[in-house]
Amino acid sequence: MKREDLKIIGNKTDNKNPKWTGAFSVSKGEEVLQFHQSFPEYEETPLANLPALAQKLGVQEIRVKDESYRFGLNAFKGLGGSYAIANYIADILDVSISELSYEKITAPEVTEKLKDITFVTTTDGNHGRGIAWTAKKLGVKAKVFMPKVSTQERLENIRALGADAEITTFNYDDAVRHAKSVAEENGWPLMQDTAWEGYEEIPSWIMQGYLSMIVESVNALNTPPTHVFLQAGVGAMSGAVTGFLANYYGDKKPIITIVEPDKADCIYCTAAANDGELHSVEGDLDTIMAGLACGEPCTIGWDMLSAYADFFVSIPDNIAAKGMRILANPLEGDDHVVSGESGAAPFGFLCEVLGNPEMSDIKEMLGLDSHSRVLCISTEGDTDKESYRRIVWDGEYPSV
């Protein structure tokens, strides 16, 4: 790959007083993890270790949080959906979320109060599956809309959990607007994993739900990471994790780099404009990174990223494909990770920067050297198995 195929900028924003910092504190992260630990399906997901690759690429350590094991859903999104719905139930019961557990929210007297509720959302796959999974456990309904580029396999995964799901004729952001309209017309709660002005409480709950995986990660690390690479669609997951890391490490916060597909790089565009406004990407958002194919930034996510992220990157699809292949074919002694298109994007970028001499200026810009300890999060496994095999087995997207 040539240097001009990658876009990277440093954070030039001046957000010294982020509104949402307190929402992603260390204490909140511990509270969220305690809630998720009450689920019978809960198991801490692996933190893969790649020492041979780290040596080959010239850094001290590379660790990859593998969320393909989360709740049997093959992705991390069940964390956000379950925690948001629990908060919604807490409001109905007029209790604190800290008082609720899986046992309490699934008690017959609680599910009886919820039986007529339909939770509505838009998804490119993983979030809708998490909402559908939680709704099934509570015995309530879920209505899920998907953008037009969604695959049949991802649709059927959601339907298998009992949700009423359909692929629309819209791109992701227009599908969100459609879901919002349907929810309002029927008086149903919209459980959307992005925020905009006037709609931030439920998305903040979803984002807080993601904290469990980063709390597990920092607890499992023997030494703090110097660099963290995070993928962004609307910026909800990356914003939550970035906010937590800033709170947890303080002045020793790792260098945080946000990675997006070049066909849906709304966070990068917002950072590049640096004019105090959110910037959208329109069109079909046609990228293999389906979970990141979002054209409008999350207000809460951007609040955290503009304050605490260090770099913003826009990558072509074959970088994500490279990350998938390397994780699927580890060096001797390294852990094996099945990572989907969106899950492998930051890792693929890391490998390209460290392994391609043309990227030496980016390597220097990021401060990557033999002392660097790197953390990535593989947010999904092979959630679209047919696509995964085309990319990893058949080389559909050429190596870079």
KOLTI-344045 format. One record per residue (C-alpha): residue in three letters; x, y, z. Coordinates in steps of 0.02 Angstrom, whole numbers. Example, Ala and Ser with C-alpha at 12.3 -4.5 7.8 and 13.67 -1.06 7.14 Angstrom:
<nodes>
ALA 615 -225 390 $
SER 684 -53 357 $
</nodes>
This chain:
<nodes>
MET 0 0 0 $
LYS 58 176 -39 $
ARG 70 310 93 $
GLU -62 418 7 $
ASP -192 281 29 $
LEU -199 318 216 $
LYS -262 479 295 $
ILE -210 527 472 $
ILE -223 687 573 $
GLY -183 734 750 $
ASN -318 800 866 $
LYS -325 989 845 $
THR -486 1017 941 $
ASP -493 1121 1099 $
ASN -620 1027 1205 $
LYS -551 1051 1379 $
ASN -717 1029 1469 $
PRO -806 876 1398 $
LYS -985 865 1456 $
TRP -994 676 1472 $
THR -832 633 1562 $
GLY -918 579 1722 $
ALA -1025 454 1628 $
PHE -873 346 1589 $
SER -781 351 1755 $
VAL -690 207 1836 $
SER -828 185 1964 $
LYS -961 178 1827 $
GLY -860 48 1734 $
GLU -848 -61 1889 $
GLU -1036 -43 1918 $
VAL -1073 -95 1738 $
LEU -959 -246 1748 $
GLN -1041 -301 1910 $
PHE -1210 -294 1822 $
HIS -1149 -399 1675 $
GLN -1067 -524 1792 $
SER -1241 -564 1859 $
PHE -1290 -643 1691 $
PRO -1279 -833 1686 $
GLU -1193 -819 1516 $
TYR -1059 -703 1582 $
GLU -878 -752 1554 $
GLU -732 -633 1540 $
THR -679 -629 1357 $
PRO -499 -672 1312 $
LEU -360 -545 1299 $
ALA -258 -624 1160 $
ASN -70 -609 1169 $
LEU 37 -595 1010 $
PRO 219 -594 1070 $
ALA 292 -666 910 $
LEU 205 -535 803 $
ALA 259 -397 922 $
GLN 440 -452 904 $
LYS 423 -462 715 $
LEU 347 -288 703 $
GLY 467 -209 826 $
VAL 358 -168 976 $
GLN 359 -235 1154 $
GLU 182 -305 1163 $
ILE 23 -326 1061 $
ARG -137 -378 1150 $
VAL -308 -400 1068 $
LYS -470 -408 1168 $
ASP -574 -543 1083 $
GLU -759 -501 1095 $
SER -815 -645 984 $
TYR -845 -742 1145 $
ARG -966 -616 1223 $
PHE -1131 -692 1280 $
GLY -1130 -814 1133 $
LEU -1171 -669 1017 $
ASN -1004 -665 924 $
ALA -987 -477 961 $
PHE -980 -350 1101 $
LYS -1145 -261 1070 $
GLY -1247 -364 1193 $
LEU -1156 -267 1329 $
GLY -1233 -102 1277 $
GLY -1406 -166 1237 $
SER -1427 -261 1400 $
TYR -1365 -119 1509 $
ALA -1475 10 1421 $
ILE -1631 -97 1437 $
ALA -1590 -126 1621 $
ASN -1581 62 1645 $
TYR -1750 80 1558 $
ILE -1822 -50 1677 $
ALA -1743 40 1827 $
ASP -1839 196 1776 $
ILE -2002 98 1766 $
LEU -1971 21 1937 $
ASP -1908 187 2008 $
VAL -1748 109 2075 $
SER -1563 138 2046 $
ILE -1479 36 1910 $
SER -1350 -14 2043 $
GLU -1489 -111 2130 $
LEU -1530 -218 1979 $
SER -1458 -384 1923 $
TYR -1504 -511 1791 $
GLU -1606 -607 1921 $
LYS -1706 -452 1967 $
ILE -1745 -392 1791 $
THR -1803 -566 1739 $
ALA -1913 -592 1892 $
PRO -2095 -633 1844 $
GLU -2165 -478 1928 $
VAL -2047 -370 1823 $
THR -2072 -457 1656 $
GLU -2261 -443 1683 $
LYS -2243 -254 1686 $
LEU -2142 -258 1524 $
LYS -2246 -379 1420 $
ASP -2324 -245 1308 $
ILE -2161 -154 1268 $
THR -2078 -162 1097 $
PHE -1898 -102 1089 $
VAL -1853 -23 921 $
THR -1681 -1 846 $
THR -1579 11 687 $
THR -1426 -96 664 $
ASP -1300 -158 538 $
GLY -1301 -322 633 $
ASN -1220 -332 804 $
HIS -1317 -200 903 $
GLY -1485 -266 842 $
ARG -1433 -442 889 $
GLY -1392 -381 1065 $
ILE -1560 -293 1082 $
ALA -1651 -447 1016 $
TRP -1556 -561 1136 $
THR -1600 -453 1286 $
ALA -1782 -435 1232 $
LYS -1798 -623 1216 $
LYS -1732 -648 1392 $
LEU -1861 -525 1457 $
GLY -2004 -597 1355 $
VAL -2035 -432 1264 $
LYS -2036 -384 1080 $
ALA -1899 -307 975 $
LYS -1920 -219 807 $
VAL -1757 -205 710 $
PHE -1722 -109 551 $
MET -1565 -137 448 $
PRO -1481 -32 312 $
LYS -1493 -87 131 $
VAL -1314 -155 124 $
SER -1349 -281 264 $
THR -1325 -465 227 $
GLN -1457 -600 242 $
GLU -1350 -693 369 $
ARG -1347 -546 489 $
LEU -1535 -525 467 $
GLU -1569 -708 505 $
ASN -1457 -701 659 $
ILE -1573 -568 730 $
ARG -1732 -656 678 $
ALA -1671 -816 761 $
LEU -1684 -725 927 $
GLY -1868 -689 898 $
ALA -1857 -509 840 $
ASP -1960 -435 699 $
ALA -1818 -382 584 $
GLU -1807 -317 407 $
ILE -1682 -246 284 $
THR -1737 -74 226 $
THR -1699 26 68 $
PHE -1605 157 169 $
ASN -1423 185 215 $
TYR -1382 170 400 $
ASP -1419 349 451 $
ASP -1584 357 356 $
ALA -1632 189 432 $
VAL -1604 266 604 $
ARG -1722 407 559 $
HIS -1850 280 499 $
ALA -1837 182 663 $
LYS -1859 343 761 $
SER -2017 383 663 $
VAL -2089 209 690 $
ALA -2050 216 876 $
GLU -2133 386 896 $
GLU -2288 334 798 $
ASN -2315 182 910 $
GLY -2255 250 1076 $
TRP -2113 123 1083 $
PRO -1941 154 1160 $
LEU -1802 184 1034 $
MET -1644 94 1091 $
GLN -1519 171 972 $
ASP -1330 160 991 $
THR -1299 336 928 $
ALA -1346 504 1001 $
TRP -1402 671 933 $
GLU -1463 831 1012 $
GLY -1619 790 1111 $
TYR -1585 603 1112 $
GLU -1440 562 1226 $
GLU -1497 472 1384 $
ILE -1527 300 1308 $
PRO -1370 308 1199 $
SER -1268 356 1353 $
TRP -1332 197 1439 $
ILE -1284 93 1288 $
MET -1110 171 1286 $
GLN -1088 139 1471 $
GLY -1130 -43 1440 $
TYR -975 -57 1331 $
LEU -864 -15 1480 $
SER -865 -196 1541 $
MET -743 -249 1406 $
ILE -617 -111 1441 $
VAL -628 -137 1629 $
GLU -590 -321 1600 $
SER -445 -271 1487 $
VAL -357 -151 1605 $
ASN -380 -273 1749 $
ALA -298 -412 1648 $
LEU -148 -311 1588 $
ASN 12 -328 1690 $
THR 75 -160 1627 $
PRO -24 -13 1555 $
PRO -34 4 1366 $
THR 61 146 1285 $
HIS -52 142 1131 $
VAL -235 96 1104 $
PHE -313 81 931 $
LEU -504 89 921 $
GLN -627 74 777 $
ALA -766 200 753 $
GLY -933 198 665 $
VAL -1033 335 749 $
GLY -900 344 885 $
ALA -1003 272 1028 $
MET -892 125 1078 $
SER -730 219 1045 $
GLY -795 371 1139 $
ALA -844 269 1291 $
VAL -679 175 1297 $
THR -579 334 1268 $
GLY -670 423 1408 $
PHE -640 278 1527 $
LEU -454 266 1484 $
ALA -431 452 1512 $
ASN -514 435 1683 $
TYR -423 274 1730 $
TYR -246 323 1679 $
GLY -254 513 1700 $
ASP -88 593 1649 $
LYS -25 421 1596 $
LYS -165 396 1470 $
PRO -106 293 1320 $
ILE -98 370 1146 $
ILE -270 335 1073 $
THR -296 320 885 $
ILE -469 309 806 $
VAL -485 208 645 $
GLU -628 218 518 $
PRO -668 156 342 $
ASP -630 287 210 $
LYS -807 268 140 $
ALA -886 314 309 $
ASP -758 422 400 $
CYS -873 547 485 $
ILE -764 558 642 $
TYR -609 592 538 $
CYS -702 724 436 $
THR -764 807 595 $
ALA -589 810 668 $
ALA -514 875 505 $
ALA -640 1017 491 $
ASN -607 1069 672 $
ASP -745 1200 665 $
GLY -850 1150 813 $
GLU -978 1062 704 $
LEU -1014 878 670 $
HIS -983 826 491 $
SER -1075 686 401 $
VAL -1032 571 257 $
GLU -1176 537 138 $
GLY -1213 403 8 $
ASP -1214 213 17 $
LEU -1066 203 139 $
ASP -1008 51 42 $
THR -873 -35 146 $
ILE -841 -213 201 $
MET -833 -144 379 $
ALA -1021 -155 399 $
GLY -1019 -115 585 $
LEU -927 47 548 $
ALA -1032 101 397 $
CYS -1107 253 484 $
GLY -1108 428 413 $
GLU -1160 536 560 $
PRO -1061 554 723 $
CYS -1133 519 894 $
THR -1136 681 995 $
ILE -1081 595 1156 $
GLY -947 496 1068 $
TRP -875 651 987 $
ASP -876 742 1153 $
MET -759 609 1223 $
LEU -652 588 1067 $
SER -626 773 1039 $
ALA -565 788 1218 $
TYR -457 634 1237 $
ALA -415 547 1071 $
ASP -246 587 995 $
PHE -259 536 812 $
PHE -394 502 683 $
VAL -366 384 536 $
SER -463 341 377 $
ILE -421 173 295 $
PRO -472 76 140 $
ASP -555 -94 154 $
ASN -401 -197 116 $
ILE -320 -139 279 $
ALA -461 -220 377 $
ALA -446 -376 268 $
LYS -260 -384 308 $
GLY -298 -376 494 $
MET -423 -518 479 $
ARG -297 -629 391 $
ILE -154 -599 512 $
LEU -264 -634 663 $
ALA -331 -791 579 $
ASN -155 -854 540 $
PRO -48 -814 692 $
LEU 139 -839 709 $
GLU 195 -987 814 $
GLY 156 -959 997 $
ASP 31 -818 965 $
ASP -154 -832 1006 $
HIS -279 -859 866 $
VAL -419 -732 845 $
VAL -568 -745 728 $
SER -602 -562 692 $
GLY -732 -490 573 $
GLU -714 -344 455 $
SER -751 -210 585 $
GLY -662 -300 725 $
ALA -495 -311 634 $
ALA -487 -134 563 $
PRO -376 -52 696 $
PHE -264 -205 706 $
GLY -242 -206 518 $
PHE -193 -23 523 $
LEU -66 -59 660 $
CYS 13 -200 560 $
GLU 22 -95 403 $
VAL 105 51 492 $
LEU 233 -60 579 $
GLY 268 -172 430 $
ASN 271 -52 282 $
PRO 425 61 264 $
GLU 318 187 169 $
MET 223 219 331 $
SER 378 268 432 $
ASP 314 446 456 $
ILE 152 379 532 $
LYS 249 262 645 $
GLU 352 410 705 $
MET 198 520 723 $
LEU 114 390 834 $
GLY 272 364 937 $
LEU 278 177 903 $
ASP 444 97 948 $
SER 522 -54 1034 $
HIS 450 0 1201 $
SER 270 15 1141 $
ARG 134 -92 1219 $
VAL -19 -97 1107 $
LEU -201 -139 1144 $
CYS -333 -168 1009 $
ILE -513 -227 1031 $
SER -583 -353 909 $
THR -765 -306 929 $
GLU -835 -450 827 $
GLY -798 -623 762 $
ASP -858 -693 596 $
THR -1033 -619 612 $
ASP -1051 -641 424 $
LYS -969 -810 396 $
GLU -985 -808 207 $
SER -900 -639 194 $
TYR -767 -691 319 $
ARG -721 -842 215 $
ARG -717 -744 54 $
ILE -594 -622 131 $
VAL -486 -740 234 $
TRP -492 -897 127 $
ASP -513 -829 -49 $
GLY -422 -663 -34 $
GLU -567 -562 -102 $
TYR -484 -401 -47 $
PRO -300 -405 -101 $
SER -167 -395 32 $
VAL -88 -224 53 $
</nodes>
